[in-house]
Amino acid sequence: MHSVNGLSVTACADLCLGRFSCKSFTHKESNGKCQLYAKIYKTPSFHRDHGSKTLYRLTPCIPECPTSGDIMDRYTRAAGFRTVTEPTPGDLHFEYPAVDPISGVYEGGYRPKDAGSFTVWCTTAACSTLAGCAQACFDASAILPGQCRSFNFKSDGTQCKFYRKAYVPEFLAEHAGKQYYHLTVNSNCLPAR
């Protein structure tokens, strides 16, 4: 997914934590080579004894509840990875987003590849803003667990769709007008200290 030289293991971990799709990484102590992966690699058959490279996996933990009161502090926006390199011929619904010419990073949006798998299409006035859509998703999940683990929001406020799954990059498609968010801090979080 990404490879950088000259990092400490802590800097490599920080790099992984900052990427939406990073689930594990390897670090080579001798030159600080850090390689990020979108898979967790739990299965022992993926692990090989490597004298100079160590594999690290992210493990879920119970997060601390946000103290800001901003609902968006409970969500993470998908960003920073590409799912295609060019438009799909004949795809009339695909708005091919561009890479930022200065940073070289894709800052655009995503939608689930299976766009029809949504559980709710929220059309109330409250869902016409990003924060309103996020709050409605959070509330739906609190009432009926699993109802909304992620949502898609169209930047013009005309679309707020809830999904039962928090999709990983391989199940997302790039879309210039939509942003995809998944719930990272549920209501079962630990009180702030």
C-alpha positions as CSV (number, residue, x, y, z in Angstrom):
1,M,0.0,0.0,0.0
2,H,2.8,2.4,0.9
3,S,6.6,2.1,1.6
4,V,8.9,4.7,3.3
5,N,12.5,4.4,4.4
6,G,14.2,6.0,7.4
7,L,11.3,5.8,10.0
8,S,11.4,4.6,13.6
9,V,8.9,1.9,14.5
10,T,6.8,4.5,16.3
11,A,6.8,6.8,13.2
12,C,5.8,3.8,11.1
13,A,2.9,3.0,13.5
14,D,1.8,6.7,13.3
15,L,1.8,6.6,9.5
16,C,-0.4,3.4,9.6
17,L,-2.8,4.9,12.1
18,G,-3.2,8.0,9.9
19,R,-4.3,6.0,6.9
20,F,-7.9,4.9,6.6
21,S,-7.1,1.6,4.9
22,C,-4.0,0.6,6.9
23,K,-4.5,-2.6,9.0
24,S,-0.9,-3.8,9.5
25,F,2.7,-2.8,8.7
26,T,6.2,-4.2,8.7
27,H,9.3,-2.4,9.9
28,K,12.9,-3.1,9.2
29,E,15.2,-1.8,12.0
30,S,18.4,-1.5,10.0
31,N,17.2,1.1,7.5
32,G,13.8,2.1,9.0
33,K,11.9,0.7,6.0
34,C,8.2,0.9,6.8
35,Q,5.7,-0.9,4.6
36,L,1.9,-0.5,5.1
37,Y,-0.7,-3.1,4.3
38,A,-4.5,-3.0,3.9
39,K,-4.9,-6.5,5.4
40,I,-4.5,-7.6,9.0
41,Y,-2.6,-10.9,8.2
42,K,-3.8,-12.9,11.2
43,T,-3.4,-16.3,9.6
44,P,-0.1,-17.9,10.6
45,S,0.6,-19.1,7.0
46,F,1.2,-15.4,6.1
47,H,3.8,-15.0,8.8
48,R,7.4,-16.0,7.8
49,D,10.4,-15.8,10.1
50,H,12.3,-12.8,8.9
51,G,15.4,-11.9,11.0
52,S,15.4,-8.2,10.2
53,K,11.7,-7.3,9.5
54,T,8.9,-7.3,12.1
55,L,5.2,-7.5,11.3
56,Y,2.8,-5.4,13.4
57,R,-1.1,-5.6,13.3
58,L,-3.5,-3.0,14.5
59,T,-5.8,-4.4,17.2
60,P,-9.2,-2.9,18.0
61,C,-9.6,-1.3,21.4
62,I,-12.4,0.5,23.2
63,P,-11.9,4.2,22.4
64,E,-12.4,7.1,24.8
65,C,-15.6,9.0,24.2
66,P,-15.2,12.4,22.4
67,T,-15.4,15.4,24.7
68,S,-16.0,18.0,22.1
69,G,-19.7,17.2,21.6
70,D,-19.1,17.2,17.8
71,I,-20.7,14.1,16.3
72,M,-18.0,14.0,13.5
73,D,-15.4,13.1,16.2
74,R,-17.1,9.6,16.2
75,Y,-16.5,9.0,12.5
76,T,-13.5,8.6,10.1
77,R,-13.7,9.7,6.5
78,A,-12.3,7.4,3.8
79,A,-9.4,9.2,2.1
80,G,-5.9,8.8,0.6
81,F,-6.2,5.7,-1.6
82,R,-7.1,5.0,-5.2
83,T,-9.5,2.3,-6.3
84,V,-9.1,2.8,-10.1
85,T,-6.6,4.5,-12.4
86,E,-9.0,5.6,-15.1
87,P,-12.8,5.9,-15.7
88,T,-14.6,2.7,-16.5
89,P,-15.9,2.9,-20.1
90,G,-19.7,3.0,-20.3
91,D,-20.1,3.9,-16.6
92,L,-22.5,6.8,-16.7
93,H,-22.6,7.2,-12.9
94,F,-18.9,7.5,-12.4
95,E,-17.4,10.9,-11.8
96,Y,-13.7,10.3,-12.2
97,P,-11.9,12.4,-9.5
98,A,-8.5,13.9,-10.1
99,V,-5.3,13.7,-8.0
100,D,-4.2,16.9,-6.3
101,P,-1.5,18.2,-8.7
102,I,0.6,19.6,-5.9
103,S,0.5,16.9,-3.3
104,G,-0.1,14.0,-5.7
105,V,-2.7,12.6,-3.2
106,Y,-6.3,11.8,-4.0
107,E,-8.4,13.8,-1.6
108,G,-11.8,13.0,-3.2
109,G,-14.7,10.9,-2.1
110,Y,-15.9,7.3,-2.3
111,R,-19.1,5.3,-2.3
112,P,-19.7,1.6,-1.7
113,K,-19.3,-0.5,-4.8
114,D,-22.6,-2.1,-4.0
115,A,-24.4,1.2,-3.7
116,G,-27.8,-0.5,-3.4
117,S,-26.9,-2.2,-0.1
118,F,-27.9,0.7,2.0
119,T,-30.3,0.1,4.9
120,V,-31.8,3.7,5.0
121,W,-31.9,6.6,2.7
122,C,-32.4,9.5,5.1
123,T,-34.4,12.2,3.3
124,T,-35.4,14.4,6.3
125,A,-34.2,18.0,6.5
126,A,-31.9,17.0,9.4
127,C,-30.0,14.7,7.0
128,S,-29.2,17.4,4.5
129,T,-26.1,18.4,6.4
130,L,-23.0,16.3,7.1
131,A,-23.4,16.5,10.8
132,G,-27.1,15.8,10.6
133,C,-26.5,12.7,8.5
134,A,-23.9,11.5,11.0
135,Q,-26.2,12.1,14.0
136,A,-29.0,10.3,12.3
137,C,-26.7,7.3,11.5
138,F,-25.5,7.3,15.1
139,D,-29.0,7.5,16.5
140,A,-30.2,4.7,14.2
141,S,-27.4,2.5,15.4
142,A,-28.2,3.2,19.1
143,I,-31.8,2.2,18.6
144,L,-31.2,-0.9,16.4
145,P,-27.5,-2.1,16.8
146,G,-25.9,-2.7,13.4
147,Q,-28.4,-0.5,11.5
148,C,-25.7,2.1,10.6
149,R,-22.0,1.4,10.8
150,S,-21.2,3.7,8.0
151,F,-22.8,6.3,5.8
152,N,-22.4,8.0,2.4
153,F,-23.0,11.7,2.1
154,K,-23.3,13.7,-1.1
155,S,-21.7,17.1,-0.8
156,D,-24.8,18.9,-2.2
157,G,-26.9,17.5,0.7
158,T,-29.2,15.4,-1.5
159,Q,-28.0,12.0,-0.3
160,C,-27.5,10.5,3.1
161,K,-27.4,6.7,3.0
162,F,-26.8,4.3,5.9
163,Y,-24.9,1.0,5.6
164,R,-24.7,-2.0,8.0
165,K,-21.0,-2.5,7.2
166,A,-18.0,-0.4,7.6
167,Y,-16.5,-1.1,4.2
168,V,-12.7,-1.5,3.6
169,P,-11.1,0.1,0.5
170,E,-11.5,-2.9,-1.8
171,F,-15.3,-2.5,-1.5
172,L,-15.4,1.3,-2.2
173,A,-15.4,3.1,-5.5
174,E,-14.1,6.6,-6.1
175,H,-16.7,9.3,-6.6
176,A,-16.0,13.0,-6.8
177,G,-19.3,14.2,-5.2
178,K,-19.7,11.8,-2.3
179,Q,-17.9,11.2,1.0
180,Y,-17.8,7.9,2.9
181,Y,-17.6,7.8,6.7
182,H,-17.5,4.9,9.1
183,L,-18.3,4.9,12.8
184,T,-15.1,4.5,14.8
185,V,-16.4,5.6,18.3
186,N,-19.7,3.9,19.1
187,S,-21.8,4.6,22.2
188,N,-19.9,1.9,24.1
189,C,-16.9,4.1,24.5
190,L,-15.0,4.8,27.7
191,P,-15.8,8.0,29.6
192,A,-13.1,10.7,29.1
193,R,-10.6,11.0,31.9
